[in-house]
């Protein structure tokens, strides 16, 4: 049924993109560029780089897990009328990747992670030949996607290249400051306490960049199943290492981690929920967490506060 639904969507997209009279190759002076993005982190990059020249629609809404995303008929229409589409790549969008690849025949369709040197990517332990797609948790790596967006917008709308370059430079400066902020916050946590336990294994880039050991109950995709053995294994790890806090995610059900918490207690140790982290989805629009910078700042503040709270630092 899922394949049938996606096939129907694909047909609708192709028909829609082929008959939209307002959709012309290249940008027209005065008209905004209609951009469709897949996840909020990319939406934020495009808004910062494109500024007033772009009209951006994000398909995966706040709080929605992109691993389970299926396009609605309205989403299909948006894709069909877009001038440019930006998506993550690295199989984050799963079956949507096939649709986006087909659309690239008629519409500029850009995987922002194509800008990143493959030697810097982390290979998936679950899926042969694939990489972990959650690289936005390493701010310096994510900065390379800003350059990809800048170049794609400049190619489509060459008359405004100077604007895109200026906006990108300004945003990259803010991201460099963000990276330094994350590092300074991490320094507040004693090295032996730098263990991050979450619902799914999405913080590997964060761990590599900022010196954390990371453990997720599920794999890099939330579509993977959680078994009783998984719960017990993680509970044993937490109890033996005396880890004070673990974290739920805004786009993932907390039920599995509640089961871990109970299993840890049965082993004679108490672990608390240290807070809710934004992982595959940002916060609501209009809130600090509804921007990439705000989301990262919120996450690191939440992690640090929870991990050092008991130590009184």
C-alpha positions as CSV (number, residue, x, y, z in Angstrom):
1,X,0.0,0.0,0.0
2,X,2.8,2.4,0.8
3,X,4.5,1.8,-2.6
4,X,1.2,2.3,-4.3
5,X,0.6,5.5,-2.5
6,X,4.0,6.9,-3.3
7,X,3.5,5.9,-7.0
8,X,0.3,7.8,-7.1
9,X,2.0,10.8,-5.5
10,X,4.8,10.6,-8.0
11,X,2.4,10.7,-10.9
12,X,0.6,13.7,-9.4
13,X,3.9,15.5,-8.9
14,X,5.1,14.9,-12.4
15,X,1.8,16.0,-13.9
16,X,1.6,19.0,-11.7
17,X,5.1,20.2,-12.3
18,X,4.7,19.8,-16.0
19,X,1.6,22.0,-16.4
20,X,2.3,24.8,-13.9
21,X,2.3,27.9,-16.1
22,X,3.9,30.0,-13.4
23,X,6.9,27.7,-13.1
24,X,9.6,28.9,-15.4
25,X,13.3,28.0,-15.6
26,X,15.4,30.6,-13.9
27,X,14.3,33.5,-11.6
28,X,12.2,36.5,-12.7
29,X,13.1,39.8,-11.2
30,X,10.7,40.8,-8.5
31,X,9.1,37.4,-8.1
32,X,9.9,35.4,-5.0
33,X,11.5,32.0,-5.5
34,X,9.2,29.3,-4.3
35,X,11.3,26.8,-2.3
36,X,10.1,23.6,-0.7
37,X,12.3,22.0,2.0
38,X,11.9,18.7,3.8
39,X,13.0,19.3,7.4
40,X,13.0,22.4,9.6
41,X,16.8,22.6,9.9
42,X,17.0,23.1,6.1
43,X,14.1,25.4,6.1
44,X,16.0,27.7,8.5
45,X,19.2,27.6,6.3
46,X,17.2,28.6,3.2
47,X,15.4,31.4,5.0
48,X,18.7,32.8,6.3
49,X,20.5,32.6,3.0
50,X,17.6,33.5,0.7
51,X,16.2,36.3,2.7
52,X,13.4,38.3,1.1
53,X,14.0,36.6,-2.3
54,X,12.6,33.3,-1.2
55,X,9.2,32.0,-0.1
56,X,10.0,28.8,1.8
57,X,7.6,26.0,2.7
58,X,8.7,23.2,5.0
59,X,7.0,19.9,4.4
60,X,7.8,18.1,7.7
61,X,6.2,20.1,10.4
62,X,7.5,20.6,14.0
63,X,7.2,17.6,16.1
64,X,6.8,15.2,13.1
65,X,9.3,12.4,12.7
66,X,10.8,12.5,9.2
67,X,11.6,8.8,9.3
68,X,7.8,8.1,9.1
69,X,6.9,11.0,6.8
70,X,4.5,10.4,3.9
71,X,3.5,13.3,1.6
72,X,-0.1,14.6,1.8
73,X,-1.9,15.7,-1.3
74,X,-1.2,19.3,-0.3
75,X,2.5,18.5,0.0
76,X,2.4,17.0,-3.5
77,X,1.0,20.2,-4.9
78,X,3.7,22.2,-3.2
79,X,6.4,20.0,-4.6
80,X,4.9,20.3,-8.1
81,X,4.9,24.1,-8.0
82,X,8.3,24.6,-6.4
83,X,11.1,26.4,-8.2
84,X,13.7,24.6,-6.1
85,X,13.6,21.7,-3.6
86,X,16.1,21.2,-0.8
87,X,16.3,18.0,1.1
88,X,18.7,16.3,3.5
89,X,19.8,13.2,1.5
90,X,21.7,10.3,3.1
91,X,18.4,8.4,3.0
92,X,16.8,10.4,5.8
93,X,13.8,10.9,3.6
94,X,13.7,7.1,2.8
95,X,11.2,6.4,0.0
96,X,10.7,10.1,-0.7
97,X,14.2,10.1,-2.1
98,X,13.0,8.2,-5.1
99,X,10.4,10.8,-5.8
100,X,12.8,13.7,-5.3
101,X,15.3,12.1,-7.7
102,X,12.6,11.8,-10.4
103,X,11.6,15.4,-9.9
104,X,15.2,16.5,-10.5
105,X,14.5,16.0,-14.2
106,X,12.3,19.1,-14.2
107,X,13.0,21.0,-11.0
108,X,16.3,21.8,-9.3
109,X,16.4,19.3,-6.5
110,X,19.3,19.6,-4.1
111,X,20.5,17.3,-1.4
112,X,22.3,19.7,1.0
113,X,24.5,16.9,2.4
114,X,26.1,16.5,-1.1
115,X,28.3,19.4,0.0
116,X,30.0,17.3,2.7
117,X,33.1,15.3,2.1
118,X,32.1,11.7,2.5
119,X,35.2,11.0,4.5
120,X,33.7,13.2,7.3
121,X,30.5,11.3,7.4
122,X,29.8,8.5,9.8
123,X,28.8,5.1,8.3
124,X,25.6,3.5,9.5
125,X,26.1,0.4,11.7
126,X,22.6,-0.8,10.6
127,X,22.5,-0.2,6.9
128,X,25.3,-1.3,4.6
129,X,26.5,1.4,2.3
130,X,24.6,4.2,4.0
131,X,25.7,7.1,6.2
132,X,24.2,8.5,9.4
133,X,22.0,11.5,8.1
134,X,21.9,13.4,11.4
135,X,24.9,15.7,10.7
136,X,23.2,18.9,11.9
137,X,24.3,18.0,15.4
138,X,27.9,18.8,14.4
139,X,27.6,22.6,13.8
140,X,30.8,22.8,11.7
141,X,29.6,20.0,9.4
142,X,26.2,21.6,9.1
143,X,27.9,24.9,8.0
144,X,28.8,23.2,4.7
145,X,25.2,22.8,3.9
146,X,24.8,26.6,4.1
147,X,27.4,26.8,1.3
148,X,25.4,24.3,-0.8
149,X,22.2,26.3,-0.4
150,X,24.1,29.6,-1.3
151,X,25.5,28.1,-4.5
152,X,22.2,26.5,-5.6
153,X,20.3,29.8,-5.1
154,X,23.0,31.7,-6.9
155,X,22.9,29.4,-9.8
156,X,19.1,29.6,-10.1
157,X,19.0,33.4,-9.5
158,X,22.4,34.7,-10.7
159,X,21.3,38.4,-10.5
160,X,21.2,38.1,-6.7
161,X,24.3,36.2,-6.1
162,X,25.8,39.0,-4.0
163,X,22.8,38.9,-1.7
164,X,23.1,35.2,-1.2
165,X,26.8,35.4,-0.5
166,X,26.4,38.2,1.9
167,X,23.5,36.5,3.8
168,X,25.4,33.2,3.9
169,X,28.6,34.8,5.2
170,X,26.5,36.5,8.0
171,X,24.8,33.2,8.9
172,X,28.1,31.3,8.9
173,X,29.5,33.7,11.3
174,X,26.6,33.1,13.7
175,X,27.1,29.3,13.3
176,X,30.8,29.6,14.1
177,X,29.8,31.4,17.3
178,X,27.2,28.7,18.0
179,X,29.9,26.0,17.7
180,X,32.1,27.8,20.2
181,X,29.1,28.2,22.5
182,X,28.4,24.4,22.4
183,X,32.1,23.7,23.1
184,X,32.2,26.1,26.1
185,X,29.1,24.5,27.6
186,X,30.5,21.0,27.2
187,X,33.5,22.0,29.2
188,X,31.3,22.5,32.2
189,X,30.6,18.7,32.3
190,X,33.3,16.5,33.8
191,X,34.7,14.2,31.2
192,X,33.4,11.0,33.0
193,X,29.9,12.4,32.9
194,X,29.8,13.1,29.2
195,X,27.4,10.3,28.3
196,X,24.3,11.0,26.3
197,X,21.4,8.5,26.4
198,X,18.4,9.2,24.1
199,X,15.5,7.4,22.4
200,X,17.2,6.8,19.1
201,X,20.8,6.9,17.9
202,X,20.9,10.3,16.3
203,X,23.7,12.1,18.3
204,X,26.7,10.3,16.9
205,X,28.0,13.4,15.1
206,X,27.5,15.4,18.3
207,X,29.5,12.8,20.2
208,X,32.3,12.9,17.7
209,X,32.5,16.7,17.5
210,X,32.1,17.5,21.2
211,X,33.5,14.5,23.1
212,X,30.4,12.6,24.3
213,X,29.7,8.9,24.4
214,X,26.3,8.4,23.0
215,X,23.7,5.6,23.4
216,X,20.3,5.4,21.7
217,X,17.6,2.8,22.5
218,X,16.7,2.6,18.8
219,X,19.1,2.7,15.8
220,X,19.6,5.8,13.6
221,X,16.1,5.3,12.3
222,X,13.1,5.5,14.5
223,X,11.5,2.9,12.2
224,X,13.6,0.2,13.9
225,X,11.9,-2.0,16.4
226,X,12.6,-1.9,20.2
227,X,12.9,-5.3,21.8
228,X,12.8,-6.3,25.5
229,X,16.5,-7.2,25.1
230,X,17.2,-3.7,23.9
231,X,15.6,-2.2,26.9
232,X,17.4,-4.5,29.3
233,X,20.8,-3.9,27.6
234,X,20.4,-0.1,27.9
235,X,19.2,-0.4,31.5
236,X,22.2,-2.5,32.4
237,X,24.5,0.1,30.8
238,X,22.9,3.0,32.7
239,X,22.9,1.2,36.0
240,X,26.5,0.0,35.7
241,X,27.8,3.4,34.6
242,X,25.7,5.3,37.1
243,X,24.4,7.6,34.5
244,X,22.2,10.3,36.2
245,X,20.0,11.3,33.3
246,X,18.6,10.3,29.9
247,X,16.6,12.3,27.4
248,X,13.4,12.0,25.5
249,X,12.9,13.5,22.1
250,X,10.2,15.9,20.9
251,X,9.4,13.8,17.8
252,X,9.7,10.3,19.4
253,X,7.3,8.7,21.9
254,X,8.7,8.6,25.4
255,X,7.1,5.2,26.2
256,X,10.2,3.1,25.4
257,X,12.5,5.3,27.6
258,X,9.9,5.0,30.4
259,X,10.4,1.3,30.2
260,X,14.1,1.7,30.4
261,X,13.7,3.9,33.5
262,X,11.6,1.2,35.2
263,X,14.2,-1.5,34.2
264,X,17.0,0.6,35.7
265,X,15.1,1.0,38.9
266,X,14.7,-2.8,39.1
267,X,18.5,-3.0,39.1
268,X,18.8,-0.8,42.1
269,X,19.5,2.5,40.5
270,X,17.4,5.6,39.6
271,X,17.9,7.5,36.4
272,X,15.8,10.5,35.7
273,X,14.5,12.1,32.5
274,X,16.8,15.0,32.0
275,X,14.5,16.8,29.6
276,X,13.1,16.8,26.1
277,X,15.6,17.3,23.2
278,X,14.8,18.5,19.7
279,X,16.4,15.9,17.3
280,X,14.8,15.2,13.9
281,X,12.4,18.1,14.2
282,X,12.8,21.6,15.5
283,X,10.4,23.5,17.8
284,X,7.3,25.5,16.8
285,X,7.7,28.4,14.5
286,X,8.1,31.7,16.4
287,X,9.9,30.1,19.4
288,X,13.7,30.1,19.9
289,X,13.7,26.3,19.3
290,X,12.0,26.9,16.0
291,X,15.3,28.0,14.6
292,X,18.4,25.9,14.1
293,X,20.6,28.1,16.3
294,X,17.9,28.2,19.0
295,X,17.4,24.4,18.8
296,X,21.1,23.7,19.3
297,X,21.4,26.1,22.1
298,X,18.4,24.7,23.9
299,X,19.6,21.1,23.5
300,X,23.1,21.8,24.8
301,X,21.8,23.8,27.7
302,X,19.3,21.0,28.6
303,X,22.0,18.3,28.4
304,X,24.5,20.2,30.4
305,X,22.1,21.3,33.1
306,X,20.8,17.7,33.6
307,X,24.2,16.1,33.7
308,X,25.8,18.4,36.2
309,X,22.7,19.0,38.4
310,X,23.4,16.2,40.9
311,X,27.1,17.1,41.1
312,X,26.2,20.6,42.2
313,X,28.6,22.2,39.6
